[in-house]
């Protein structure tokens, strides 16, 4: 309404219910706030983008798991992908584990993990993830391990170039 450009950031799941809905109302000319004072008639547009999830995908899988079998499968996949040189050489790495994880003892504790309650298994697996890698950093989007599409790389570069001007 005041002719400003801005970047809005929202981390909660209600992005479509509140912020997006409010922006759409402003674009269509709603007359709340300072509309009358600035002679607002509507207009404008917005772009909605999401960050490229990395470990966040694992957080969601862990939170959605409901059975011990699902949890044991996640344990196996996370520990195999996080520690195996063979896996790293033959597949794209899909999980970054915390530096606190001792891979030399991971297999020794598989039964202890299996014996935990599902909420404790979830807590343990979440604690194993490196939370600094929930999303892919812009500075790393060209790293082939992340498999960012050419279109997404171009969109990011265009966005950040435009944001600086």
DSSP file (Angstrom, degrees, kcal/mol; ACC not computed):
  #  RESIDUE AA STRUCTURE BP1 BP2  ACC     N-H-->O    O-->H-N    N-H-->O    O-->H-N    TCO  KAPPA ALPHA  PHI   PSI    X-CA   Y-CA   Z-CA
    1    1 A X              0   0    0      0, 0.0    40,-0.0     0, 0.0    41,-0.0   0.000 360.0 360.0 360.0 -25.2    0.0    0.0    0.0
    2    2 A X        -     0   0    0      2,-0.1    33,-0.0    38,-0.0    38,-0.0   0.234 360.0-105.2-105.1  12.3    2.9    2.3    0.6
    3    3 A X  S    S+     0   0    0      1,-0.2     2,-0.3     0, 0.0     0, 0.0   0.683  73.7 141.0  76.6  17.6    4.9    1.3   -2.5
    4    4 A X        -     0   0    0      2,-0.0     2,-0.4     0, 0.0    -1,-0.2  -0.649  43.8-144.4 -93.7 149.8    7.4   -0.7   -0.7
    5    5 A X        +     0   0    0     -2,-0.3     2,-0.3     2,-0.0     0, 0.0  -0.885  30.9 164.0-104.7 145.6    8.9   -4.0   -1.8
    6    6 A X        -     0   0    0     -2,-0.4     2,-0.5     2,-0.0   157,-0.0  -0.978  37.6-124.8-154.4 165.9    9.7   -6.6    0.9
    7    7 A X        -     0   0    0     -2,-0.3     2,-0.4   156,-0.0    -2,-0.0  -0.982  25.2-158.3-115.2 120.8   10.5  -10.2    1.6
    8    8 A X        -     0   0    0     -2,-0.5     2,-0.4     2,-0.0    -2,-0.0  -0.819   5.5-163.1 -98.2 139.8    8.2  -11.9    4.1
    9    9 A X        +     0   0    0     -2,-0.4     2,-0.4     2,-0.0    -2,-0.0  -0.985  10.4 176.0-126.5 132.2    9.4  -15.0    5.9
   10   10 A X        +     0   0    0     -2,-0.4     5,-0.1     1,-0.1    -2,-0.0  -0.997  14.5 179.9-137.2 130.1    7.2  -17.4    7.6
   11   11 A X        +     0   0    0     -2,-0.4     2,-0.2     3,-0.0    -1,-0.1   0.528  57.8  89.8-107.2  -6.2    8.3  -20.6    9.3
   12   12 A X  S >  S-     0   0    0      1,-0.1     3,-0.8     2,-0.0    -2,-0.0  -0.504  82.3-117.5 -90.8 161.5    4.9  -21.9   10.6
   13   13 A X  G >  S+     0   0    0      1,-0.2     3,-0.6    -2,-0.2     4,-0.2   0.588 101.9  77.9 -73.2 -10.5    2.5  -24.1    8.6
   14   14 A X  G >>  +     0   0    0      1,-0.2     4,-2.3     2,-0.1     3,-0.5   0.213  54.9 117.8 -86.6  18.9   -0.3  -21.5    8.6
   15   15 A X  G <4>S+     0   0    0     -3,-0.8     5,-2.6     1,-0.2     6,-0.3   0.858  78.9  44.4 -51.9 -41.0    1.4  -19.5    5.7
   16   16 A X  G <45S+     0   0    0     -3,-0.6     5,-0.3     4,-0.2    -1,-0.2   0.779 113.4  51.2 -78.6 -26.3   -1.6  -20.1    3.4
   17   17 A X  T <45S+     0   0    0     -3,-0.5    -2,-0.2    -4,-0.2    -1,-0.2   0.917 127.2   7.1 -78.6 -44.3   -4.2  -19.4    6.1
   18   18 A X  T  X5S+     0   0    0     -4,-2.3     4,-2.6     3,-0.1     5,-0.2   0.864 129.4  34.4-106.8 -71.3   -3.0  -16.0    7.4
   19   19 A X  H  >5S+     0   0    0     -5,-0.4     4,-2.3     1,-0.2     5,-0.2   0.928 122.4  44.2 -58.4 -48.4   -0.1  -14.3    5.6
   20   20 A X  H  ><S+     0   0    0     -5,-2.6     4,-2.3     1,-0.2    -1,-0.2   0.919 114.0  50.7 -63.3 -42.8   -0.9  -15.4    2.1
   21   21 A X  H  > S+     0   0    0     -6,-0.3     4,-1.9    -5,-0.3    -1,-0.2   0.895 110.6  49.6 -61.8 -40.3   -4.6  -14.7    2.6
   22   22 A X  H  X S+     0   0    0     -4,-2.6     4,-2.1     2,-0.2    -1,-0.2   0.905 109.7  50.5 -66.0 -41.2   -3.9  -11.2    3.9
   23   23 A X  H  X S+     0   0    0     -4,-2.3     4,-2.4    -5,-0.2    -2,-0.2   0.918 109.2  51.7 -62.6 -42.9   -1.6  -10.4    0.9
   24   24 A X  H  X S+     0   0    0     -4,-2.3     4,-1.9     1,-0.2    -1,-0.2   0.889 108.6  51.6 -61.6 -39.1   -4.2  -11.5   -1.5
   25   25 A X  H  <>S+     0   0    0     -4,-1.9     5,-2.5     2,-0.2     4,-0.4   0.908 109.5  49.5 -64.5 -41.2   -6.8   -9.2    0.1
   26   26 A X  H ><5S+     0   0    0     -4,-2.1     3,-1.4     1,-0.2    -2,-0.2   0.925 109.3  52.2 -63.0 -43.7   -4.4   -6.3   -0.1
   27   27 A X  H 3<5S+     0   0    0     -4,-2.4    16,-2.6     1,-0.3    -1,-0.2   0.873 107.5  52.0 -60.3 -37.7   -3.8   -7.0   -3.8
   28   28 A X  T 3<5S-     0   0    0     -4,-1.9    -1,-0.3    14,-0.2    -2,-0.2   0.508 126.7 -99.5 -81.7  -2.0   -7.6   -7.1   -4.5
   29   29 A X  T < 5 -     0   0    0     -3,-1.4    -3,-0.2    -4,-0.4    -2,-0.1   0.698  51.2-180.0 101.0  20.1   -8.0   -3.7   -2.8
   30   30 A X      < -     0   0    0     -5,-2.5    -1,-0.1     1,-0.1    12,-0.1  -0.203  24.9-137.8 -54.6 149.7   -9.2   -4.3    0.7
   31   31 A X        +     0   0    0      4,-0.1     5,-0.3    10,-0.1    -1,-0.1  -0.015  56.8 120.3-108.0  28.5   -9.7   -1.1    2.6
   32   32 A X    >   +     0   0    0      3,-0.1     3,-1.8     2,-0.1     2,-0.1  -0.306  66.5   4.2 -82.4 173.3   -8.2   -1.8    6.0
   33   33 A X  T 3  S-     0   0    0      1,-0.2     3,-0.4     2,-0.1     4,-0.2  -0.281 133.0 -10.3  59.5-125.7   -5.4   -0.1    7.8
   34   34 A X  T 3> S+     0   0    0      1,-0.2     4,-2.0     2,-0.1    -1,-0.2   0.253  97.9 114.6 -93.7  12.0   -3.9    2.9    5.9
   35   35 A X  H <>>S+     0   0    0     -3,-1.8     5,-2.7     1,-0.2     4,-0.7   0.899  78.9  44.0 -51.8 -49.4   -5.8    2.2    2.6
   36   36 A X  H >45S+     0   0    0     -3,-0.4     3,-0.7    -5,-0.3    -1,-0.2   0.917 111.4  53.8 -64.2 -43.0   -7.9    5.4    2.8
   37   37 A X  H 345S+     0   0    0      1,-0.2    -1,-0.2    -4,-0.2    -2,-0.2   0.826 118.6  34.5 -63.4 -32.2   -4.9    7.6    3.8
   38   38 A X  H 3<5S-     0   0    0     -4,-2.0    -1,-0.2    -3,-0.2    -2,-0.2   0.381 110.6-115.9-104.4   3.9   -2.8    6.5    0.8
   39   39 A X  T <<5 -     0   0    0     -3,-0.7    -3,-0.2    -4,-0.7     2,-0.2   0.873  42.5-168.4  66.9  38.3   -5.7    6.1   -1.6
   40   40 A X      < +     0   0    0     -5,-2.7    -1,-0.2    -6,-0.2     3,-0.1  -0.415  23.0 166.5 -67.8 127.5   -5.1    2.3   -2.0
   41   41 A X        -     0   0    0      1,-0.4    -1,-0.2    -2,-0.2     2,-0.1   0.407  52.1-101.4-116.2  -5.5   -7.1    0.8   -4.9
   42   42 A X        +     0   0    0    -12,-0.1    -1,-0.4     1,-0.1   -14,-0.2  -0.425  59.9 125.2 108.1 173.1   -5.3   -2.6   -5.0
   43   43 A X        +     0   0    0    -16,-2.6   -14,-0.2   -17,-0.2     2,-0.1  -0.541  23.5  93.3 122.7 173.4   -2.7   -4.1   -7.2
   44   44 A X        -     0   0    0     -2,-0.2     2,-0.3   -16,-0.1    -1,-0.1  -0.420  47.7-129.3 100.1-176.9    0.6   -5.8   -7.0
   45   45 A X        -     0   0    0     -2,-0.1     2,-0.3     2,-0.0   -21,-0.0  -0.944   9.1-146.6-159.4 176.7    1.7   -9.4   -6.7
   46   46 A X        -     0   0    0     -2,-0.3     2,-0.4     2,-0.0    -2,-0.0  -0.982   9.9-135.9-151.0 160.7    3.8  -11.8   -4.7
   47   47 A X        -     0   0    0     -2,-0.3     2,-0.5     2,-0.0    -2,-0.0  -0.979  14.4-152.5-120.0 132.1    5.9  -14.9   -5.2
   48   48 A X        +     0   0    0     -2,-0.4     2,-0.3     2,-0.0    -2,-0.0  -0.924  22.4 170.1-106.7 123.7    5.7  -17.8   -2.7
   49   49 A X        -     0   0    0     -2,-0.5     2,-0.4     0, 0.0    -2,-0.0  -0.941  20.4-148.3-129.9 152.5    8.8  -20.0   -2.4
   50   50 A X        -     0   0    0     -2,-0.3     2,-0.1     3,-0.0    -2,-0.0  -0.914  27.5-107.7-117.0 149.7    9.8  -22.7    0.0
   51   51 A X        -     0   0    0     -2,-0.4     2,-0.8     1,-0.1    86,-0.1  -0.406  40.9-102.0 -68.2 150.2   13.3  -23.5    1.2
   52   52 A X        -     0   0    0     84,-0.3    84,-2.7    -2,-0.1     4,-0.1  -0.668  43.0-135.1 -77.0 111.9   14.9  -26.7   -0.3
   53   53 A X  B     +A  135   0A   0     -2,-0.8    82,-0.3    82,-0.2    81,-0.1  -0.385  37.1 158.3 -71.2 142.9   14.5  -29.2    2.6
   54   54 A X  S >> S+     0   0    0     80,-3.7     3,-1.3    -2,-0.1     4,-0.6   0.360  81.2   6.4-124.4 -93.6   17.5  -31.4    3.5
   55   55 A X  H >> S+     0   0    0     78,-2.7     4,-2.2     1,-0.2     3,-0.6   0.743 119.4  76.5 -65.0 -20.0   17.4  -32.9    7.0
   56   56 A X  H 3> S+     0   0    0     78,-1.9     4,-2.4    77,-0.3    -1,-0.2   0.846  87.4  59.7 -58.3 -32.5   13.9  -31.4    7.3
   57   57 A X  H <> S+     0   0    0     -3,-1.3     4,-2.0    77,-0.3    -1,-0.3   0.891 106.7  46.3 -61.2 -38.6   12.7  -34.3    5.2
   58   58 A X  H <X S+     0   0    0     -4,-0.6     4,-2.8    -3,-0.6    -2,-0.2   0.882 108.0  55.6 -71.8 -37.9   14.0  -36.7    7.8
   59   59 A X  H  X S+     0   0    0     -4,-2.2     4,-2.6     1,-0.2    -2,-0.2   0.937 110.1  46.7 -57.5 -46.0   12.5  -34.7   10.6
   60   60 A X  H  X S+     0   0    0     -4,-2.4     4,-2.1     2,-0.2    -2,-0.2   0.906 111.5  50.3 -64.5 -42.2    9.1  -35.0    8.9
   61   61 A X  H  X S+     0   0    0     -4,-2.0     4,-1.2     2,-0.2    -1,-0.2   0.920 112.4  47.7 -61.6 -43.2    9.6  -38.7    8.3
   62   62 A X  H >< S+     0   0    0     -4,-2.8     3,-0.5     1,-0.2    -2,-0.2   0.941 112.8  47.6 -63.6 -47.7   10.5  -39.3   11.9
   63   63 A X  H 3< S+     0   0    0     -4,-2.6    -1,-0.2     1,-0.2    -2,-0.2   0.837 113.1  49.1 -63.8 -33.0    7.5  -37.3   13.2
   64   64 A X  H 3< S+     0   0    0     -4,-2.1    -1,-0.2    -5,-0.2    -2,-0.2   0.682  84.6 109.2 -81.5 -18.4    5.1  -39.1   10.9
   65   65 A X    <<  +     0   0    0     -4,-1.2    57,-0.1    -3,-0.5     3,-0.0  -0.322  39.4 176.2 -62.5 138.9    6.3  -42.6   11.8
   66   66 A X        +     0   0    0      1,-0.0     2,-0.3    -2,-0.0    -1,-0.1   0.601  53.6  55.3-119.5 -18.7    3.7  -44.5   13.9
   67   67 A X  S  > S-     0   0    0      1,-0.1     4,-2.0    51,-0.1     5,-0.1  -0.781  77.0-120.1-119.9 161.6    5.1  -48.0   14.4
   68   68 A X  H  > S+     0   0    0     -2,-0.3     4,-2.9     1,-0.2     5,-0.2   0.852 115.2  58.1 -64.0 -33.9    8.2  -49.5   15.8
   69   69 A X  H  > S+     0   0    0      2,-0.2     4,-2.2     1,-0.2    -1,-0.2   0.922 106.8  47.0 -62.5 -43.3    8.8  -51.1   12.4
   70   70 A X  H  > S+     0   0    0      2,-0.2     4,-2.3     1,-0.2    -1,-0.2   0.908 112.9  49.6 -63.1 -40.9    8.8  -47.7   10.7
   71   71 A X  H  X S+     0   0    0     -4,-2.0     4,-2.7     2,-0.2    -2,-0.2   0.907 110.2  49.6 -65.9 -41.7   11.2  -46.3   13.4
   72   72 A X  H  X S+     0   0    0     -4,-2.9     4,-2.5     2,-0.2    -1,-0.2   0.882 110.2  51.6 -65.2 -37.2   13.6  -49.3   12.9
   73   73 A X  H  X S+     0   0    0     -4,-2.2     4,-2.6    -5,-0.2    -2,-0.2   0.922 111.1  47.4 -63.6 -43.4   13.5  -48.7    9.2
   74   74 A X  H  X S+     0   0    0     -4,-2.3     4,-3.1     2,-0.2     5,-0.3   0.918 110.5  52.5 -63.4 -43.4   14.4  -45.0    9.7
   75   75 A X  H  X S+     0   0    0     -4,-2.7     4,-2.6     1,-0.2     5,-0.3   0.937 112.4  45.8 -55.3 -48.8   17.1  -46.0   12.2
   76   76 A X  H  X S+     0   0    0     -4,-2.5     4,-2.5     1,-0.2     5,-0.3   0.931 115.6  45.0 -63.2 -46.9   18.6  -48.3    9.6
   77   77 A X  H  X S+     0   0    0     -4,-2.6     4,-2.5     2,-0.2     5,-0.3   0.916 115.5  46.8 -65.7 -43.3   18.4  -45.9    6.7
   78   78 A X  H  X S+     0   0    0     -4,-3.1     4,-2.1    -5,-0.2    -2,-0.2   0.936 116.7  42.4 -66.2 -46.1   19.7  -42.9    8.7
   79   79 A X  H  X S+     0   0    0     -4,-2.6     4,-1.3    -5,-0.3     5,-0.3   0.885 116.7  48.1 -71.9 -36.2   22.7  -44.8   10.2
   80   80 A X  H  X S+     0   0    0     -4,-2.5     4,-2.0    -5,-0.3     3,-0.3   0.955 117.7  40.5 -64.7 -49.5   23.5  -46.6    6.9
   81   81 A X  H  < S+     0   0    0     -4,-2.5    -2,-0.2    -5,-0.3    14,-0.2   0.820 115.5  52.0 -71.2 -30.3   23.4  -43.4    4.8
   82   82 A X  H  < S+     0   0    0     -4,-2.1    -1,-0.2    -5,-0.3    15,-0.2   0.758 123.8  21.6 -77.9 -24.3   25.1  -41.3    7.5
   83   83 A X  H  < S+     0   0    0     -4,-1.3     2,-0.4    -3,-0.3    -2,-0.2   0.658  89.8 105.2-119.4 -17.9   28.1  -43.5    8.0
   84   84 A X     X  -     0   0    0     -4,-2.0     4,-2.4    -5,-0.3     5,-0.1  -0.535  44.0-165.1 -81.0 121.4   28.7  -45.8    5.0
   85   85 A X  H  > S+     0   0    0     -2,-0.4     4,-2.1     2,-0.2     5,-0.2   0.876  96.0  54.6 -64.4 -37.2   31.6  -44.9    2.7
   86   86 A X  H  > S+     0   0    0      2,-0.2     4,-1.6     1,-0.2    -1,-0.2   0.945 109.5  46.3 -60.6 -47.3   30.1  -47.3    0.2
   87   87 A X  H  > S+     0   0    0      1,-0.2     4,-2.0    -7,-0.2     3,-0.3   0.929 111.5  51.7 -61.2 -45.0   26.8  -45.5    0.4
   88   88 A X  H  < S+     0   0    0     -4,-2.4    -1,-0.2     1,-0.2    -2,-0.2   0.860 112.3  45.9 -61.7 -36.1   28.5  -42.1    0.0
   89   89 A X  H  < S+     0   0    0     -4,-2.1    -1,-0.2     1,-0.2    -2,-0.2   0.764 122.6  34.8 -77.4 -24.7   30.4  -43.2   -3.0
   90   90 A X  H  < S+     0   0    0     -4,-1.6     2,-0.3    -3,-0.3    -2,-0.2   0.485 119.5  35.3-112.7  -5.1   27.4  -44.8   -4.7
   91   91 A X  S  < S-     0   0    0     -4,-2.0     2,-0.4    -5,-0.2    -1,-0.0  -0.938  86.8 -93.6-141.5 162.7   24.5  -42.6   -3.8
   92   92 A X        -     0   0    0     -2,-0.3     2,-0.2     1,-0.1    -3,-0.1  -0.663  49.6-111.6 -74.5 132.9   23.7  -39.0   -3.1
   93   93 A X        +     0   0    0     -2,-0.4     3,-0.1    -5,-0.2   -11,-0.1  -0.497  38.0 178.6 -66.1 130.1   24.0  -38.3    0.6
   94   94 A X        +     0   0    0     -2,-0.2     2,-0.3     1,-0.2   -36,-0.2   0.409  57.7  46.0-117.0   1.0   20.5  -37.6    1.9
   95   95 A X        -     0   0    0    -14,-0.2     2,-0.6   -17,-0.1    -1,-0.2  -0.998  57.5-154.4-147.0 139.9   21.2  -37.0    5.6
   96   96 A X        -     0   0    0     -2,-0.3    34,-2.8    34,-0.2     2,-0.2  -0.967  22.4-156.0-112.5 119.8   23.6  -35.0    7.7
   97   97 A X  B     -B  129   0B   0     -2,-0.6    32,-0.3    32,-0.3    31,-0.1  -0.587  26.2 -91.1 -95.4 158.0   24.2  -36.5   11.2
   98   98 A X    >   -     0   0    0     30,-3.7     3,-1.6    -2,-0.2    -1,-0.1  -0.272  28.5-123.4 -62.0 147.4   25.4  -34.7   14.3
   99   99 A X  T 3  S+     0   0    0      1,-0.3    -1,-0.1    30,-0.1    29,-0.1   0.654 108.0  72.0 -65.2 -14.5   29.1  -34.6   14.9
  100  100 A X  T 3  S+     0   0    0     28,-0.1     2,-0.4     2,-0.1    -1,-0.3   0.602  73.4 103.8 -77.6 -11.2   28.2  -36.2   18.3
  101  101 A X    <   -     0   0    0     -3,-1.6     2,-0.8    27,-0.2     3,-0.1  -0.580  61.7-151.7 -78.8 128.6   27.3  -39.5   16.7
  102  102 A X    >   -     0   0    0     -2,-0.4     3,-1.5     1,-0.1     4,-0.5  -0.858   8.2-169.7 -99.9 101.5   29.9  -42.2   17.2
  103  103 A X  T 3  S+     0   0    0     -2,-0.8     4,-0.5     1,-0.3     3,-0.4   0.707  79.4  69.2 -67.3 -19.9   29.6  -44.5   14.1
  104  104 A X  T 3  S+     0   0    0      1,-0.2    -1,-0.3     2,-0.1     4,-0.1   0.740 109.7  34.2 -70.7 -20.2   31.9  -47.1   15.6
  105  105 A X  S <> S+     0   0    0     -3,-1.5     4,-0.9     2,-0.1    -1,-0.2   0.397  88.7  98.6-113.0   2.0   29.3  -48.0   18.2
  106  106 A X  T >4 S+     0   0    0     -4,-0.5     3,-1.1    -3,-0.4     4,-0.1   0.925  85.7  46.5 -59.1 -48.8   26.0  -47.4   16.3
  107  107 A X  G >4 S+     0   0    0     -4,-0.5     3,-1.3     1,-0.3     4,-0.3   0.821 104.9  62.2 -65.6 -30.0   25.4  -51.1   15.5
  108  108 A X  G 34 S+     0   0    0      1,-0.2     3,-0.3    -3,-0.2    -1,-0.3   0.773 106.5  46.4 -63.6 -25.0   26.2  -52.1   19.1
  109  109 A X  G <X S+     0   0    0     -3,-1.1     4,-2.3    -4,-0.9    -1,-0.2   0.270  77.8 104.0-104.1  11.1   23.2  -50.0   20.2
  110  110 A X  H <> S+     0   0    0     -3,-1.3     4,-2.3     1,-0.2    -1,-0.2   0.901  84.1  47.5 -60.8 -41.0   20.6  -51.2   17.6
  111  111 A X  H  > S+     0   0    0     -4,-0.3     4,-1.9    -3,-0.3    -1,-0.2   0.900 109.8  52.6 -68.9 -39.2   18.9  -53.4   20.2
  112  112 A X  H  > S+     0   0    0     -4,-0.2     4,-0.6     1,-0.2    -1,-0.2   0.901 110.6  48.9 -61.5 -39.2   18.8  -50.6   22.8
  113  113 A X  H >< S+     0   0    0     -4,-2.3     3,-1.2     1,-0.2    -2,-0.2   0.932 109.3  51.8 -63.6 -45.3   17.2  -48.4   20.1
  114  114 A X  H 3< S+     0   0    0     -4,-2.3    -1,-0.2     1,-0.3    -2,-0.2   0.817 106.4  55.5 -61.4 -31.2   14.6  -51.1   19.3
  115  115 A X  H 3< S+     0   0    0     -4,-1.9    -1,-0.3    -5,-0.1    -2,-0.2   0.629  88.6  98.6 -79.4 -13.6   13.7  -51.4   23.0
  116  116 A X  S << S-     0   0    0     -3,-1.2     2,-0.1    -4,-0.6    -3,-0.0  -0.303  83.7-102.6 -70.2 157.1   12.9  -47.7   23.4
  117  117 A X     >  -     0   0    0      1,-0.1     4,-2.6     4,-0.0     5,-0.2  -0.356  37.6-105.2 -68.8 161.2    9.3  -46.4   23.2
  118  118 A X  H  > S+     0   0    0      1,-0.2     4,-2.6     2,-0.2     5,-0.2   0.922 121.8  51.1 -59.6 -45.3    8.3  -44.8   20.0
  119  119 A X  H  > S+     0   0    0      1,-0.2     4,-2.2     2,-0.2    -1,-0.2   0.901 112.8  46.7 -59.8 -37.3    8.4  -41.3   21.5
  120  120 A X  H  > S+     0   0    0      2,-0.2     4,-2.5     1,-0.2    -2,-0.2   0.863 110.5  52.5 -71.6 -34.9   12.0  -42.0   22.8
  121  121 A X  H  X S+     0   0    0     -4,-2.6     4,-2.7     2,-0.2     5,-0.2   0.926 110.3  48.9 -62.5 -43.5   13.0  -43.5   19.4
  122  122 A X  H  X S+     0   0    0     -4,-2.6     4,-2.6     2,-0.2     5,-0.2   0.935 111.4  48.8 -61.3 -46.5   11.8  -40.3   17.7
  123  123 A X  H  X S+     0   0    0     -4,-2.2     4,-2.3     1,-0.2    -1,-0.2   0.926 112.2  49.4 -59.6 -44.9   13.7  -38.1   20.2
  124  124 A X  H  X S+     0   0    0     -4,-2.5     4,-1.3     2,-0.2    -2,-0.2   0.941 112.3  46.1 -60.9 -49.0   16.8  -40.1   19.7
  125  125 A X  H  X S+     0   0    0     -4,-2.7     4,-1.0     1,-0.2     3,-0.3   0.896 112.0  51.2 -64.5 -39.1   16.7  -40.0   15.9
  126  126 A X  H >< S+     0   0    0     -4,-2.6     3,-0.6     1,-0.2    -1,-0.2   0.896 108.5  52.5 -62.8 -38.4   16.0  -36.2   15.9
  127  127 A X  H 3< S+     0   0    0     -4,-2.3    -1,-0.2    -5,-0.2    -2,-0.2   0.773 103.5  59.0 -66.8 -25.3   19.0  -35.8   18.2
  128  128 A X  H 3< S+     0   0    0     -4,-1.3   -30,-3.7    -3,-0.3    -1,-0.2   0.764  90.1  89.6 -73.4 -25.5   21.1  -37.7   15.7
  129  129 A X  B << S-B   97   0B   0     -4,-1.0     2,-0.9    -3,-0.6   -32,-0.3  -0.432  83.5-121.5 -76.0 145.8   20.4  -35.2   12.9
  130  130 A X    >   -     0   0    0    -34,-2.8     3,-1.8     1,-0.1   -34,-0.2  -0.786  22.4-161.9 -83.4 107.4   22.5  -32.2   12.4
  131  131 A X  G >  S+     0   0    0     -2,-0.9     3,-0.7     1,-0.3    -1,-0.1   0.537  82.9  72.7 -74.0  -5.5   19.9  -29.4   12.8
  132  132 A X  G 3  S+     0   0    0      1,-0.2    -1,-0.3     2,-0.1     3,-0.2   0.518  96.2  54.3 -80.2  -4.8   22.2  -26.9   11.0
  133  133 A X  G <   +     0   0    0     -3,-1.8   -78,-2.7   -37,-0.2   -77,-0.3  -0.132  64.6 119.1-120.4  36.2   21.4  -28.8    7.8
  134  134 A X  S <  S+     0   0    0     -3,-0.7   -80,-3.7   -79,-0.2   -78,-1.9   0.881  85.0  21.9 -66.1 -35.9   17.6  -28.7    7.8
  135  135 A X  B    S-A   53   0A   0    -82,-0.3     2,-0.4    -3,-0.2   -82,-0.2  -0.878  91.8 -98.7-130.1 160.4   17.6  -26.8    4.5
  136  136 A X        -     0   0    0    -84,-2.7   -84,-0.3    -2,-0.3     2,-0.1  -0.665  40.0-123.9 -82.2 128.5   20.1  -26.4    1.7
  137  137 A X    >   -     0   0    0     -2,-0.4     3,-2.0     1,-0.1     4,-0.2  -0.445  14.0-125.6 -70.3 142.9   22.1  -23.2    1.9
  138  138 A X  G >  S+     0   0    0      1,-0.3     3,-1.5     2,-0.2     4,-0.2   0.870 110.5  61.5 -55.1 -38.4   21.9  -20.9   -1.1
  139  139 A X  G 3  S+     0   0    0      1,-0.3    -1,-0.3     2,-0.1     3,-0.2   0.625 107.5  45.3 -66.3 -11.3   25.7  -20.9   -1.3
  140  140 A X  G X  S+     0   0    0     -3,-2.0     3,-1.9     1,-0.1    -1,-0.3   0.297  75.6 107.5-113.8   8.3   25.6  -24.7   -1.9
  141  141 A X  T <  S+     0   0    0     -3,-1.5     7,-0.4     1,-0.3    -1,-0.1   0.723  77.5  56.4 -66.5 -18.7   22.8  -25.0   -4.5
  142  142 A X  T 3  S+     0   0    0     -4,-0.2     2,-0.4    -3,-0.2    -1,-0.3   0.550  77.5 113.1 -87.5  -5.8   25.3  -25.9   -7.3
  143  143 A X    X   -     0   0    0     -3,-1.9     3,-1.8     1,-0.2     4,-0.5  -0.529  67.0-142.0 -66.1 121.2   26.7  -28.8   -5.3
  144  144 A X  G >  S+     0   0    0     -2,-0.4     3,-1.1     1,-0.3    -1,-0.2   0.755  94.0  72.1 -60.4 -26.0   25.7  -31.9   -7.3
  145  145 A X  G 3  S+     0   0    0      1,-0.3    -1,-0.3     2,-0.1    -2,-0.1   0.782  95.7  52.9 -60.5 -25.7   25.0  -33.9   -4.1
  146  146 A X  G <  S-     0   0    0     -3,-1.8    -1,-0.3    -6,-0.2    -2,-0.2   0.654  95.7-145.0 -85.9 -15.1   21.9  -31.8   -3.5
  147  147 A X    <   +     0   0    0     -3,-1.1     2,-0.4    -4,-0.5    -3,-0.1   0.871  28.1 177.0  53.2  43.2   20.5  -32.4   -7.0
  148  148 A X        -     0   0    0     -5,-0.4    -1,-0.2    -7,-0.4    -2,-0.1  -0.637  31.7-115.0 -75.4 131.3   19.0  -29.0   -7.3
  149  149 A X     >  -     0   0    0     -2,-0.4     4,-2.3     1,-0.1     5,-0.2  -0.234  15.3-117.7 -67.1 156.7   17.4  -28.6  -10.7
  150  150 A X  H  > S+     0   0    0      1,-0.2     4,-2.4     2,-0.2     5,-0.2   0.887 116.7  54.5 -59.2 -40.1   18.7  -26.1  -13.2
  151  151 A X  H  > S+     0   0    0      1,-0.2     4,-2.5     2,-0.2    -1,-0.2   0.910 108.7  47.0 -62.5 -43.2   15.3  -24.3  -13.1
  152  152 A X  H  > S+     0   0    0      2,-0.2     4,-2.4     1,-0.2    -1,-0.2   0.879 111.3  51.4 -68.2 -37.1   15.5  -23.9   -9.3
  153  153 A X  H  X S+     0   0    0     -4,-2.3     4,-2.5     2,-0.2    -2,-0.2   0.930 111.7  47.3 -63.3 -43.7   19.1  -22.7   -9.4
  154  154 A X  H  X S+     0   0    0     -4,-2.4     4,-3.0     2,-0.2     5,-0.2   0.925 110.8  51.6 -63.2 -44.7   18.1  -20.1  -12.0
  155  155 A X  H  X S+     0   0    0     -4,-2.5     4,-2.6     1,-0.2    -1,-0.2   0.921 111.8  47.2 -58.4 -45.6   15.1  -19.0  -10.0
  156  156 A X  H  X S+     0   0    0     -4,-2.4     4,-2.7     2,-0.2     5,-0.3   0.925 113.2  47.5 -62.3 -45.6   17.3  -18.5   -6.9
  157  157 A X  H  X S+     0   0    0     -4,-2.5     4,-2.1     1,-0.2    -2,-0.2   0.919 113.8  47.5 -64.7 -42.6   19.9  -16.6   -8.8
  158  158 A X  H  X S+     0   0    0     -4,-3.0     4,-2.6    -5,-0.2    -1,-0.2   0.920 112.5  50.6 -62.3 -43.0   17.3  -14.4  -10.4
  159  159 A X  H  X S+     0   0    0     -4,-2.6     4,-2.4    -5,-0.2    -2,-0.2   0.943 113.0  43.5 -61.8 -49.6   15.6  -13.8   -7.1
  160  160 A X  H  X S+     0   0    0     -4,-2.7     4,-1.1     2,-0.2    -1,-0.2   0.841 113.3  52.1 -70.0 -31.6   18.7  -12.8   -5.2
  161  161 A X  H >X S+     0   0    0     -4,-2.1     4,-0.8    -5,-0.3     3,-0.6   0.949 112.9  44.7 -65.8 -46.8   19.9  -10.6   -8.0
  162  162 A X  H >< S+     0   0    0     -4,-2.6     3,-0.7     1,-0.2    -2,-0.2   0.871 107.9  58.5 -63.7 -37.1   16.6   -8.8   -8.1
  163  163 A X  H 3< S+     0   0    0     -4,-2.4    -1,-0.2     1,-0.2    -2,-0.2   0.790 104.5  51.9 -65.3 -27.0   16.5   -8.5   -4.3
  164  164 A X  H <<        0   0    0     -4,-1.1    -1,-0.2    -3,-0.6    -2,-0.2   0.698 360.0 360.0 -81.8 -19.1   19.8   -6.6   -4.4
  165  165 A X    <<        0   0    0     -4,-0.8    -1,-0.2    -3,-0.7    -2,-0.2   0.433 360.0 360.0 -97.9 360.0   18.7   -4.0   -7.0
